[in-house]
Amino acid sequence: MCAAGRRWGRRQRALLGAVLLAAWQAAWGQLRYSVPEEMPKGSFVGDVAKDLGLHLTEIRDNAVRVVSDSRTQYFALHGKTGHLVTAERIDREQLCSRVQQCVLRCELIVEGEMKFYGIEVEIVDINDNAPSFQEADTDLRLSETTALGSRFPLTEAHDPDSGRNSLQSYELSGDEHFSLAVQAGPGGDQRPELVLAQVLDREEAAFHELVLRAMDGGDPARTGTARIRVTVVDVNDNAPVFSQVEYTVRVPEDVPVGSVLVTVTATDEDDGLNGQVKYSFKKKKSSSQIFHLDSETGAITLGQSLDFEEGDAHELDLQAYDGGALYDSAKVVITVTDVNDNAPEISVRSALSEISEDAPTGTVVALLYVQDRDSGANGEVRCSIDKDVPFRLESSHGSYYRVVTASELDREQVWEYNVTVRAADGGSPSLQSSAVLALRVLDVNDNAPVFVEERYSARLAENNAAGALVLTVRATDADWGQNARVRYRLAEGRVRGAPLSSYVSVQAETGALYALRSLDYEQVRELQLWVRAEDGGAPALSSNVSVRLLIVDENDNAPQVLYPPAGAAAGSGAAWSGVELAPRRSEAGALVAKVVAVDADAGQNAWLSYELAKATEPGLFRVGLHSGEVRTARSPLARDAARHSLVVLVRDHGRPALSATATLSVVLAESVAELLAELGSAADEAAAPGEPAASLTRWLVLAVAAVSCLFVAFLLLLLALRLRRWHRQHLLPADSGALRGVPVSHFVGIDGVRAFLQSYSHDVSLTADSRKSQLRFSAASCCDTLPARPPPDEPAPLLGDQDPAGALPADSASAPSGAGGGAGRRESPGAGAAAEPRPKPGPPERGAPAAAVARRRLRVSLLAAAERRWSRRRRRRSVLPPQAARSPGAGHSGSGTAASSGGERRREAARRARSL
């Protein structure tokens, strides 16, 4: 009830506004009302009798009636009250579905006065329709590999209402995988699109249920919903492609139903189900009900008869999709061409049955309305009248024609006329129609208003106040009384897309022309309009006059600097932007830069002058007063700074003068290196504050990482060197001084003992007489192999230092002995049999004392070295005790040495060997 009350209150306010508007327009000879749609039959529209000053007696006598050219009469005149009321329930969406402003027109015919008044009734929209989707359920098939951000058009909602009551917004709910994006179409319509926000996974969810809600702007708002079911399918890598993005076809309106108008084709490079292309309408429009689309072949056929008068163009949005849910879109524009299938219609809106014979020439006899529903040449109507009658046909306003007298009438000659009016259109073949007027002669306003001047012109300064008086036009009429009363009105026109009536208005009674808005010279420099003056006669006569309104410019625009750009002065761009270069050796008057500025004003207000407002070095540069060229005032000196900042003031010549400033950066450079250095410093200064800190942090992290890697590498190298040194120390002990000069490669480990790779074989003979003891190296005694390894229980030293007597076998004491070295060589056969076989010895040493001395020294040195080495080894290993029997030095040699026959001799030889 509250909502109904509010709606009824709004209707009352709308009716009140309509009444006030009608009262204002009644003075113009044309009435305009507004009424909400869906009003019941008999609802009040306007007080026509009051607005036009009609008497109720005329209305009751049926001398006043309302007519219209539509097939349905939506308005009627109440006979008792003189009110214009609705004759039928009016549905705005049914009458004006394609226009924003719905206006119904009719005429009020006053029979006695031969007058007609135009009545326009605006049908005001109410929020009586909710947004609706033609498809309540939409199924989408999307591949699981669809890229994020992909968009898919959704079904658009339709709301027949207009303005705020029409469709305003969309909402999407149901799943976080998708979001909604609304795109604005060329005509301002909203096109919803489904946007993929998260990656689809068919294994996770094979279907997604969404709800699309459309809302209008009414109070209360109405909504409509559509369900969207998204099916996730596997990959299909090729989408269908239409052969054309837009198909255009022109068909006559009389094309037979069922005719194929156009066939669209789309190809898909895939095979199997993914390559099978099917066609469908992308949007369900009213046009899709007229045409049929074959989903398999793409042929579009006509399903209903076309009528050019109802619609001259149809747009179809098609979609080709394959079995993998990929699709392509195309548009088909079907233009309907007009066919001359409608004959002109002549309606006699008003006609006299009697006329006075003294009626002056031009007396209106009948008022005709001629129309042809065709368009173009087929809708151009030519009216004619019989030439043998004293009447002629005149075109009135729009499609109205008047039958007036062409000469004086004489009832005595012809007392009755049957006037035939014929109308023919411009089609081929031409269609015609006629109407007959019957007039009996019985027994006239012939002067139109005339303006005082042939044309008017005025000048108006811009930025004027709204409602300012521009000029006054004046027209006079030679008639008398009501026929001499002149009323003024503006002819229809448009300025910059807006109606002319929104810029100026004319006072109907006085002809005063007023400016309705503040004018701008930069937008509108002059207005060319026509003022029409009509008298009060019946029929009314009128005349037009041209009025030219010139807008005078004022200084309301400051100069605008084109170069240097504003971004370079602010330092927000790159460091190179806005920097001018000048050599240090430039002469006085050398051109450095040029400041370019414009002013949107005209004339003196657009004259610009330049001056140097601020400079780092005031006397170094100068600016051209009218050219804006920045030149050097003198040659740059060595003490002058490299970078200079100049502020140039640009001023126009208006009153008061307006100005703007431009900032230039000039770099003085002697060489390329200096120029690059200055530009680099400028770039560093222009950089954002956060960038150096980020760069420093990055380099610090890299430096710490590099130092850490070097430290770890140093530790690994130090550890390798330590291990190598430790390995060498264990491979060759430091106390083995006898083989210190021999390379490490000549040693090999045998049971923990370092042995020389090259073994030396030698023969040693020891006797009681040291002069006859000898040591011999054989020629083949050096080899690169180790000697045979002795058993573990019998260590064989390299050079024995044991007791030679103890090394002999036990039975050697019983062997016969001989004195001297010769006794040692001449052994008994038994002794020779007991000894080991050895190589044949060399010739005996019998020679000079020098050779003996040399051999002794060598023997002494070798025995001393062997003694020291094996003494140290005994201490480490704690080998056999000294009293154990040892093999003499002859046991190491391969030759047979002479053994002592007695124990005393053996002990003496051992002691001598130790002493040596």
Long-range contacts (C-beta under 8 A, 24 or more apart in sequence): 3-220, 6-219, 7-126, 10-36, 10-126, 11-36, 11-39, 14-124, 15-44, 18-45, 18-46, 18-122, 19-46, 19-47, 22-46, 22-47, 22-51, 23-51, 26-51, 26-52, 27-487, 27-508, 28-487, 28-489, 28-508, 29-117, 29-118, 29-487, 29-534, 29-540, 30-117, 30-118, 30-119, 30-120, 31-108, 31-117, 31-118, 31-119, 31-120, 32-119, 32-120, 32-121, 32-122, 33-84, 33-119, 33-120, 33-121, 33-122, 34-121, 34-122, 34-123, 34-124, 35-86, 35-90, 35-121, 35-122, 35-123, 35-124, 36-123, 36-124, 36-125, 36-126, 37-90, 37-91, 37-92, 37-93, 37-123, 37-124, 37-125, 37-126, 37-128, 38-89, 38-90, 38-91, 38-126, 38-128, 39-86, 39-89, 39-90, 40-86, 40-89, 41-86, 41-87, 41-88, 41-89, 42-85, 42-86, 43-85, 43-86, 44-83, 44-84, 44-85, 45-75, 45-83, 45-84, 45-85, 45-86, 45-121, 46-83, 46-84, 46-121, 47-81, 47-82, 47-83, 47-84, 48-77, 48-82, 48-83, 48-84, 48-108, 48-119, 49-81, 49-82, 49-83, 50-82, 52-108, 52-117, 54-82, 54-110, 56-80, 56-81, 56-82, 58-110, 58-112, 62-111, 63-110, 63-111, 63-112, 64-108, 64-109, 64-110, 64-111, 65-108, 65-109, 65-111, 66-106, 66-107, 66-108, 66-109, 66-119, 67-106, 67-107, 67-109, 67-349, 68-104, 68-105, 68-106, 68-107, 69-347, 69-369, 69-371, 70-104, 74-104, 74-106, 74-121, 75-104, 75-106, 75-119, 75-121, 77-108, 84-119, 84-121, 90-123, 92-123, 92-124, 92-125, 92-160, 92-162, 93-129, 93-160, 93-161, 95-123, 96-123, 97-160, 100-162, 100-163, 102-162, 107-349, 109-349, 109-350, 109-367, 111-350, 113-538, 114-350, 114-352, 114-364, 114-367, 114-538, 114-539, 115-538, 115-539, 116-349, 116-350, 116-367, 125-161, 125-162, 125-163, 125-165, 126-161, 126-165, 127-161, 127-165, 127-216, 127-218, 127-219, 127-222, 128-161, 129-159, 129-160, 129-161, 129-165, 129-222, 130-159, 130-216, 130-222, 130-223, 130-224, 131-157, 131-158, 131-159, 131-167, 131-214, 131-215, 131-216, 131-222, 131-223, 131-224, 132-157, 132-158, 132-159, 132-214, 132-224, 133-157, 133-158, 133-212, 133-214, 133-224, 133-225, 133-226, 134-158, 134-284, 135-226, 135-284, 136-225, 136-226, 136-227, 137-226, 137-227, 137-228, 137-229, 138-212, 138-226, 138-227, 138-228, 138-229, 139-228, 139-229, 139-231, 140-194, 140-228, 140-229, 140-230, 140-231, 140-325, 141-230, 141-231, 141-232, 141-233, 141-324, 141-325, 142-196, 142-200, 142-230, 142-231, 142-232, 142-233, 142-325, 143-200, 143-232, 143-233, 143-234, 143-235, 143-236, 143-324, 143-325, 143-326, 144-200, 144-201, 144-202, 144-232, 144-233, 144-234, 144-235, 145-235, 146-196, 146-200, 147-196, 148-196, 148-197, 148-198, 148-199, 149-195, 149-196, 150-195, 150-196, 151-181, 151-193, 151-194, 151-195, 151-196, 152-193, 152-194, 152-195, 152-196, 153-191, 153-192, 153-193, 153-194, 153-282, 153-329, 154-192, 154-193, 154-194, 154-212, 154-226, 154-228, 155-192, 155-212, 155-226, 155-283, 155-284, 156-189, 156-190, 156-191, 156-192, 156-283, 157-214, 157-224, 157-226, 159-214, 159-216, 159-222, 159-224, 161-216, 161-218, 163-217, 164-216, 164-217, 164-218, 165-216, 165-217, 165-218, 166-216, 166-217, 167-214, 167-215, 167-216, 168-215, 168-216, 168-217, 168-221, 169-214, 169-215, 170-212, 170-213, 170-214, 170-215, 171-212, 171-213, 171-215, 172-210, 172-211, 172-212, 172-213, 173-210, 173-211, 173-213, 174-208, 174-209, 174-210, 174-211, 174-228, 175-208, 175-209, 175-210, 175-230, 177-205, 177-208, 178-208, 178-210, 178-230, 180-212, 194-228, 194-230, 200-232, 201-232, 202-232, 202-233, 202-234, 205-232, 206-231, 206-232, 207-231, 207-232, 208-232, 231-325, 233-324, 233-325, 234-324, 235-324, 236-270, 236-274, 236-322, 236-323, 236-324, 236-325, 236-326, 237-270, 238-268, 238-269, 238-270, 238-274, 238-275, 238-322, 238-326, 239-268, 239-322, 239-326, 239-327, 239-328, 240-266, 240-267, 240-268, 240-277, 240-320, 240-321, 240-322, 240-326, 240-327, 240-328, 241-266, 241-267, 241-268, 241-328, 242-266, 242-318, 242-320, 242-328, 242-329, 242-330, 243-267, 244-330, 245-330, 245-331, 246-330, 246-331, 246-332, 246-333, 247-330, 247-331, 247-332, 247-333, 248-332, 248-333, 248-335, 249-332, 249-333, 249-334, 249-335, 250-334, 250-335, 250-336, 250-337, 251-302, 251-306, 251-334, 251-335, 251-336, 251-337, 252-306, 252-336, 252-337, 252-338, 252-339, 253-306, 253-307, 253-308, 253-336, 253-337, 253-338, 253-339, 253-341, 254-306, 254-339, 254-341, 255-302, 255-306, 256-302, 257-302, 257-303, 257-304, 257-305, 258-301, 258-302, 258-303, 259-301, 259-302, 260-299, 260-300, 260-301, 261-291, 261-300, 261-301, 261-302, 261-334, 262-299, 262-300, 262-332, 262-334, 263-297, 263-298, 263-299, 263-300, 264-298, 264-300, 264-318, 264-320, 264-330, 264-332, 265-298, 266-298, 266-320, 266-328, 266-330, 268-322, 268-326, 270-322, 270-324, 272-323, 273-322, 273-323, 273-324, 274-322, 274-323, 274-324, 274-326, 275-322, 275-323, 276-322, 276-323, 277-320, 277-321, 277-322, 278-320, 278-321, 278-322, 279-318, 279-319, 279-320, 280-318, 280-319, 280-321, 281-316, 281-317, 281-318, 281-319, 282-317, 282-318, 282-319, 282-329, 283-317, 285-315, 285-316, 285-317, 287-311, 287-314, 287-315, 287-316, 287-334, 288-316, 290-314, 291-316, 291-334, 293-318, 300-332, 300-334, 306-336, 307-336, 308-336, 308-337, 308-338, 308-339, 308-374, 308-375, 309-342, 309-373, 309-374, 309-375, 311-336, 312-336, 312-338, 312-375, 338-374, 338-375, 338-376, 338-378, 338-379, 339-374, 339-378, 340-374, 340-378, 340-425, 340-427, 340-428, 340-429, 340-430, 340-431, 341-374, 342-372, 342-373, 342-374, 342-378, 342-431, 343-372, 343-425, 343-431, 343-432, 343-433, 344-370, 344-371, 344-372, 344-381, 344-423, 344-424, 344-425, 344-431, 344-432, 344-433, 345-370, 345-371, 345-372, 345-423, 345-433, 346-370, 346-421, 346-423, 346-433, 346-434, 346-435, 347-371, 348-435, 348-437, 349-400, 351-403, 351-437, 351-439, 352-439, 353-438, 353-439, 353-440, 354-439, 354-440, 354-441, 354-442, 355-405, 355-409, 355-439, 355-440, 355-441, 355-442, 355-443, 356-409, 356-441, 356-442, 356-443, 357-408, 357-409, 357-410, 357-411, 357-441, 357-442, 357-443, 358-408, 358-409, 358-443, 359-405, 359-409, 359-443, 359-444, 360-405, 360-408, 360-444, 360-446, 361-404, 361-405, 361-406, 361-407, 361-408, 361-444, 361-446, 362-404, 362-405, 362-444, 362-446, 363-404, 363-405, 363-444, 364-402, 364-403, 364-404, 364-538, 364-539, 365-391, 365-402, 365-403, 365-404, 365-405, 365-419, 365-437, 365-439, 366-402, 366-403, 366-419, 366-421, 366-437, 367-396, 367-400, 367-401, 367-402, 367-403, 368-400, 368-401, 368-402, 368-403, 368-421, 368-435, 369-399, 369-400, 369-401, 370-399, 370-400, 370-401, 370-423, 371-399, 372-423, 372-425, 374-425, 374-427, 377-425, 377-426, 377-427, 378-425, 378-426, 378-427, 379-425, 379-426, 380-425, 380-426, 381-423, 381-424, 381-425, 381-426, 382-423, 382-424, 382-425, 382-426, 383-421, 383-422, 383-423, 384-421, 384-422, 384-423, 384-424, 385-419, 385-420, 385-421, 385-422, 386-419, 386-420, 389-417, 389-419, 391-417, 391-419, 393-421, 396-539, 402-539, 403-437, 405-444, 409-441, 410-441, 411-441, 411-442, 411-443, 414-441, 415-440, 415-441, 416-440, 416-441, 417-441, 445-479, 445-483, 445-535, 445-537, 445-538, 445-539, 445-540, 445-541, 446-479, 446-541, 447-477, 447-478, 447-479, 447-483, 447-535, 447-541, 448-477, 448-535, 448-541, 448-542, 448-543, 449-475, 449-476, 449-477, 449-486, 449-533, 449-534, 449-535, 449-541, 449-542, 449-543, 450-475, 450-476, 450-477, 450-478, 450-543, 451-475, 451-533, 451-543, 451-545, 452-476, 453-545, 454-545, 455-545, 455-546, 455-547, 455-548, 456-531, 456-545, 456-546, 456-547, 456-548, 457-547, 457-548, 457-549, 457-550, 458-513, 458-547, 458-548, 458-549, 458-550, 459-549, 459-550, 459-551, 459-552, 460-515, 460-519, 460-549, 460-550, 460-551, 460-552, 461-551, 461-552, 461-554, 462-518, 462-519, 462-520, 462-521, 462-551, 462-552, 462-553, 462-554, 462-556, 463-518, 463-519, 463-520, 463-554, 463-556, 464-515, 464-518, 464-519, 465-518, 466-515, 466-516, 466-517, 466-518, 467-514, 467-515, 467-516, 468-514, 468-515, 469-512, 469-513, 469-514, 470-504, 470-513, 470-514, 470-515, 470-549, 471-512, 471-513, 471-547, 472-510, 472-511, 472-512, 472-513, 473-506, 473-511, 473-513, 473-531, 473-533, 473-545, 473-547, 474-511, 475-511, 475-533, 475-543, 475-545, 477-535, 477-541, 479-535, 479-537, 481-536, 482-536, 482-537, 483-535, 483-536, 483-537, 484-535, 484-536, 485-535, 485-536, 486-511, 486-533, 486-534, 486-535, 486-536, 487-533, 487-534, 487-535, 487-536, 488-531, 488-532, 488-533, 489-531, 489-532, 489-534, 490-529, 490-530, 490-531, 490-532, 491-529, 491-530, 491-531, 491-532, 491-544, 493-529, 493-530, 495-524, 495-527, 496-523, 496-524, 500-527, 500-529, 503-527, 504-529, 504-549, 506-531, 513-547, 513-549, 519-551, 520-551, 521-551, 521-552, 521-553, 521-554, 521-601, 521-602, 522-557, 522-600, 522-601, 524-551, 525-550, 525-551, 526-550, 526-551, 527-551, 553-601, 553-602, 553-603, 553-605, 554-601, 554-605, 554-654, 555-601, 555-605, 555-652, 555-654, 555-655, 555-656, 555-657, 555-658, 556-601, 557-599, 557-600, 557-601, 557-605, 557-658, 558-599, 558-652, 558-658, 558-659, 558-660, 559-597, 559-598, 559-599, 559-608, 559-650, 559-651, 559-652, 559-658, 559-659, 559-660, 560-597, 560-598, 560-599, 560-600, 560-660, 561-595, 561-596, 561-597, 561-650, 561-660, 561-661, 561-662, 562-596, 562-597, 562-598, 563-594, 563-595, 563-596, 563-662, 564-593, 564-595, 564-662, 564-663, 564-664, 568-663, 568-665, 569-662, 569-663, 571-686, 573-686, 574-683, 574-686, 575-679, 575-682, 575-683, 575-684, 575-685, 575-686, 575-687, 576-679, 576-683, 578-663, 578-664, 578-665, 579-665, 579-666, 579-667, 579-679, 579-682, 580-630, 580-664, 580-665, 580-666, 580-667, 581-666, 581-667, 581-669, 581-675, 582-632, 582-636, 582-666, 582-667, 582-668, 582-669, 583-668, 583-669, 583-670, 584-636, 584-638, 584-640, 584-668, 584-669, 584-670, 585-635, 585-636, 585-670, 586-632, 586-635, 586-636, 587-632, 587-635, 588-632, 588-633, 588-634, 588-635, 589-631, 589-632, 590-631, 590-632, 591-629, 591-630, 591-631, 592-621, 592-630, 592-631, 592-632, 592-666, 593-629, 593-630, 593-664, 593-666, 594-627, 594-628, 594-629, 594-630, 595-623, 595-628, 595-629, 595-630, 595-648, 595-650, 595-662, 595-664, 596-628, 597-628, 597-650, 597-660, 597-662, 599-652, 601-652, 601-654, 604-653, 604-654, 605-652, 605-653, 605-654, 606-652, 607-652, 607-653, 608-650, 608-651, 608-652, 608-653, 609-650, 609-651, 609-652, 609-653, 610-648, 610-649, 610-650, 611-648, 611-649, 611-651, 612-646, 612-647, 612-648, 612-649, 613-647, 613-648, 613-649, 613-661, 614-645, 614-646, 614-647, 615-644, 615-645, 615-646, 615-647, 616-641, 616-643, 616-644, 616-645, 616-646, 617-641, 617-644, 620-644, 621-646, 621-666, 623-648, 630-664, 630-666, 636-668, 640-668, 641-668, 642-667, 642-668, 642-669, 642-674, 642-678, 643-667, 643-668, 643-678, 643-682, 644-668, 735-872, 738-865, 738-869, 748-786, 750-786, 750-789, 755-786, 756-798, 757-784, 757-785, 757-786, 758-782, 758-783, 758-784, 759-783, 759-785, 759-786, 759-787, 761-894, 762-892, 762-893, 763-841, 763-893, 763-894, 763-895, 763-897, 764-859, 764-889, 764-890, 764-892, 764-893, 764-897, 765-824, 765-889, 765-890, 765-893, 765-895, 765-897, 765-898, 766-804, 766-888, 766-889, 766-890, 766-897, 766-909, 766-913, 767-820, 767-821, 767-824, 767-898, 767-900, 767-909, 768-900, 768-905, 768-908, 768-909, 768-912, 769-820, 769-821, 770-856, 770-912, 770-916, 771-852, 771-856, 772-820, 772-821, 772-824, 772-845, 773-856, 773-859, 774-845, 774-855, 774-859, 775-855, 775-858, 775-859, 775-862, 776-841, 776-842, 776-895, 778-839, 778-894, 795-879, 796-892, 797-866, 797-870, 797-873, 798-866, 798-869, 799-862, 799-863, 799-865, 799-866, 799-869, 799-870, 799-892, 800-866, 800-870, 800-886, 800-887, 800-888, 800-889, 800-891, 800-892, 801-863, 801-866, 801-867, 801-869, 801-870, 801-871, 801-914, 802-870, 802-886, 802-887, 803-882, 803-885, 803-886, 803-888, 803-907, 803-910, 804-886, 804-887, 804-888, 804-889, 804-890, 804-906, 804-909, 804-910, 804-913, 805-886, 805-888, 805-900, 805-903, 805-906, 805-907, 805-909, 805-910, 806-883, 806-884, 806-885, 806-886, 806-887, 806-888, 806-906, 806-910, 807-885, 807-886, 807-887, 807-888, 807-889, 807-891, 808-885, 808-887, 808-888, 808-899, 808-906, 809-834, 810-885, 812-899, 813-901, 813-902, 813-903, 813-906, 815-899, 815-901, 816-901, 817-899, 817-900, 817-901, 817-902, 817-905, 818-898, 818-901, 821-898, 823-898, 824-897, 824-898, 824-899, 825-898, 826-898, 827-896, 827-898, 827-899, 831-899, 832-896, 835-896, 838-893, 838-894, 838-895, 838-896, 839-894, 839-895, 840-895, 841-895, 841-896, 859-916, 860-916, 863-913, 863-916, 864-916, 867-914, 889-913
